């Protein structure tokens, strides 16, 4: 398709707007895939029965909407690869005011150096270590989780990452909870400030680190490849 034939850019509808994302992501460093689920706090501002957001290279298995004590399952889930959008349709008009959109989805750890992607390094013993990292600026958070992926649409984020026990899992904020279940580690981080989706970040992999405190007693830690 030539540039003159391309559909003009359209902003997402403002009928439903997010205020907070609760994200749970589980990358698989062997299969280069990830699974995830999210609950998005939203404000329904207009009488609609659809929720439209951005999504790319993600398969959504289920979607629902909760308002008060009532949860409604979606009647249709459609993705548009060209527009990189996800449209979730519900059987009835959504109630105005606060609610939650719930999604379960899977995706790929791509090799395109954008979105949620895979990389690797050679450790000090010569072994190859795979890692999962993110690069979202300016509109590639949609490759990690369905979202309103426009820089002007800001929200807070509660992130939980699932990783192998031996791996380091990092995100924007300090860890508030960490638990081990068999051979996996579940790490939950503090809520972020209000920010654009492209500022969200995750890293999962095996790393060493060095640390020190600055003159204000703030702990500064630098992560490095294992054995380097």
C-alpha positions as CSV (number, residue, x, y, z in Angstrom):
1,X,0.0,0.0,0.0
2,X,1.4,3.4,-1.0
3,X,1.7,6.3,1.4
4,X,-1.2,8.0,-0.3
5,X,-3.4,5.0,0.2
6,X,-2.7,4.5,3.9
7,X,-5.6,5.2,6.2
8,X,-5.0,8.4,8.1
9,X,-4.0,8.0,11.8
10,X,-6.9,8.1,14.2
11,X,-6.8,8.6,17.9
12,X,-8.5,6.0,20.1
13,X,-12.1,6.9,21.2
14,X,-12.4,8.8,24.5
15,X,-15.6,7.1,25.5
16,X,-13.6,4.8,27.8
17,X,-10.4,6.0,29.5
18,X,-7.9,4.2,31.7
19,X,-6.7,5.3,35.1
20,X,-4.7,2.3,36.4
21,X,-3.4,-1.0,34.9
22,X,-2.8,-4.0,37.2
23,X,-0.4,-6.2,35.1
24,X,0.7,-9.8,35.6
25,X,3.2,-11.0,33.1
26,X,5.0,-14.4,32.8
27,X,7.7,-14.5,30.1
28,X,9.1,-17.9,29.0
29,X,12.8,-17.6,28.2
30,X,12.9,-21.0,26.5
31,X,9.9,-20.7,24.2
32,X,10.3,-16.9,23.7
33,X,6.6,-16.3,24.6
34,X,4.8,-14.7,27.4
35,X,1.4,-15.0,29.0
36,X,-0.4,-12.2,30.8
37,X,-3.5,-10.9,32.5
38,X,-4.5,-7.4,33.3
39,X,-7.3,-5.5,35.1
40,X,-7.6,-1.9,33.9
41,X,-9.5,0.6,36.0
42,X,-11.5,2.8,33.5
43,X,-14.0,5.5,33.4
44,X,-16.9,5.0,31.0
45,X,-17.8,8.5,29.8
46,X,-20.3,7.7,27.0
47,X,-23.0,5.1,26.4
48,X,-21.1,2.4,24.4
49,X,-20.9,-1.3,24.3
50,X,-17.3,-1.5,23.0
51,X,-13.9,-0.9,24.4
52,X,-11.1,-0.1,21.9
53,X,-7.5,0.1,22.7
54,X,-4.1,-0.7,21.1
55,X,-2.7,-4.2,20.7
56,X,-0.1,-5.7,18.4
57,X,1.2,-9.3,18.1
58,X,-1.0,-10.3,21.1
59,X,-3.7,-12.9,21.2
60,X,-6.5,-12.2,23.7
61,X,-8.2,-15.3,25.0
62,X,-10.9,-13.7,27.2
63,X,-12.3,-10.3,28.1
64,X,-14.8,-9.1,30.7
65,X,-16.1,-5.9,32.3
66,X,-16.9,-5.4,35.9
67,X,-19.0,-2.6,37.4
68,X,-19.8,-2.8,41.1
69,X,-20.7,-6.5,41.8
70,X,-21.6,-7.3,38.2
71,X,-19.2,-8.9,35.7
72,X,-20.1,-9.2,32.0
73,X,-18.2,-11.4,29.6
74,X,-17.5,-10.0,26.1
75,X,-19.6,-11.1,23.2
76,X,-16.8,-10.5,20.6
77,X,-13.0,-9.8,20.5
78,X,-11.5,-8.4,17.3
79,X,-8.0,-7.4,16.5
80,X,-6.8,-5.2,13.6
81,X,-3.2,-6.0,12.7
82,X,-2.9,-2.9,10.4
83,X,-4.3,-0.5,12.9
84,X,-2.7,-2.3,15.8
85,X,-6.0,-2.2,17.7
86,X,-8.2,-4.4,19.9
87,X,-11.9,-4.0,20.0
88,X,-13.9,-5.8,22.7
89,X,-17.6,-5.8,22.3
90,X,-20.1,-6.5,25.1
91,X,-23.7,-7.7,24.8
92,X,-25.1,-4.5,26.4
93,X,-24.2,-0.9,26.9
94,X,-21.6,-0.4,29.6
95,X,-22.8,1.5,32.7
96,X,-21.4,5.0,32.9
97,X,-18.8,5.7,35.6
98,X,-16.0,3.6,37.0
99,X,-15.4,0.0,36.0
100,X,-12.7,-2.6,35.2
101,X,-11.7,-4.2,32.0
102,X,-10.2,-7.7,32.5
103,X,-8.1,-9.4,29.8
104,X,-6.2,-12.7,29.5
105,X,-3.6,-12.8,26.7
106,X,-0.5,-14.3,25.2
107,X,2.3,-12.9,23.1
108,X,5.8,-13.4,21.7
109,X,9.2,-12.2,22.9
110,X,10.1,-10.9,19.5
111,X,13.5,-10.3,18.0
112,X,12.7,-6.8,16.7
113,X,14.3,-4.8,19.5
114,X,10.9,-3.2,20.3
115,X,8.0,-4.0,22.6
116,X,8.6,-7.0,24.9
117,X,11.6,-8.7,23.2
118,X,14.3,-11.3,23.7
119,X,18.0,-10.6,23.8
120,X,21.0,-12.6,25.0
121,X,24.6,-12.2,26.2
122,X,27.6,-14.5,26.7
123,X,28.3,-15.1,30.4
124,X,31.8,-15.2,31.9
125,X,31.8,-19.0,31.6
126,X,31.0,-18.8,27.9
127,X,27.4,-19.9,28.2
128,X,24.6,-18.0,26.4
129,X,22.0,-16.3,28.6
130,X,18.7,-15.2,27.3
131,X,16.8,-12.2,28.8
132,X,13.5,-10.6,28.2
133,X,13.6,-6.8,28.0
134,X,11.4,-3.9,26.9
135,X,11.6,-0.9,24.6
136,X,8.2,0.8,24.4
137,X,9.0,4.4,23.2
138,X,7.0,5.7,21.7
139,X,4.1,3.3,20.9
140,X,5.3,-0.3,21.5
141,X,3.8,-1.0,24.9
142,X,1.0,-2.5,22.9
143,X,3.3,-5.4,22.0
144,X,3.5,-6.4,25.7
145,X,-0.1,-5.8,26.9
146,X,-3.3,-4.3,25.4
147,X,-3.4,-0.6,26.4
148,X,-4.3,2.9,25.4
149,X,-0.9,3.3,23.9
150,X,-0.9,7.1,23.1
151,X,1.6,9.2,25.1
152,X,-1.1,11.7,26.1
153,X,-3.2,9.0,27.7
154,X,-1.6,8.5,31.1
155,X,-2.3,6.1,34.0
156,X,-0.7,4.4,37.0
157,X,0.7,0.8,36.8
158,X,0.8,-2.0,39.3
159,X,3.2,-4.6,37.8
160,X,3.8,-8.2,38.8
161,X,6.5,-10.3,37.0
162,X,6.9,-14.1,37.1
163,X,10.4,-15.4,36.5
164,X,12.7,-18.4,37.2
165,X,13.9,-18.4,40.8
166,X,17.5,-17.7,39.7
167,X,16.5,-14.7,37.5
168,X,16.5,-11.0,38.3
169,X,13.1,-9.3,37.6
170,X,13.2,-5.5,37.4
171,X,10.5,-2.9,36.7
172,X,10.1,0.8,37.3
173,X,9.4,0.7,41.0
174,X,10.7,-0.9,44.2
175,X,9.7,-4.4,45.1
176,X,6.8,-4.6,47.6
177,X,6.4,-8.4,47.6
178,X,8.3,-11.4,46.4
179,X,7.3,-15.0,46.8
180,X,8.7,-18.3,45.6
181,X,6.4,-21.1,44.4
182,X,8.3,-24.3,43.3
183,X,10.7,-23.2,40.6
184,X,9.2,-19.7,39.9
185,X,9.5,-16.3,41.6
186,X,6.6,-13.9,41.7
187,X,7.7,-10.3,42.1
188,X,5.2,-7.4,42.7
189,X,6.3,-3.8,42.5
190,X,4.9,-0.6,44.0
191,X,2.5,1.5,42.0
192,X,4.0,3.9,39.5
193,X,3.3,7.6,39.3
194,X,0.9,8.7,36.6
195,X,2.7,8.2,33.3
196,X,2.5,7.3,29.7
197,X,2.6,3.7,28.6
198,X,6.0,4.0,26.9
199,X,7.7,4.7,30.2
200,X,6.7,1.3,31.6
201,X,9.7,-1.1,31.7
202,X,10.5,-4.8,32.6
203,X,13.7,-6.8,32.5
204,X,13.9,-10.6,33.3
205,X,17.1,-12.5,33.2
206,X,20.2,-13.6,35.1
207,X,22.4,-10.7,36.2
208,X,25.1,-9.7,38.7
209,X,25.1,-6.3,40.2
210,X,27.3,-3.8,42.1
211,X,25.8,-1.2,44.5
212,X,26.6,1.8,46.6
213,X,24.8,4.6,48.4
214,X,25.2,8.2,47.3
215,X,25.7,11.2,49.5
216,X,21.9,11.3,50.2
217,X,22.0,7.6,51.3
218,X,20.1,6.5,48.2
219,X,20.9,3.0,47.1
220,X,22.2,2.9,43.5
221,X,22.6,-0.5,41.8
222,X,24.1,-1.3,38.4
223,X,23.3,-4.7,36.8
224,X,25.8,-6.5,34.7
225,X,26.0,-9.8,32.7
226,X,26.8,-12.7,34.9
227,X,30.6,-13.1,35.4
228,X,31.5,-9.8,33.7
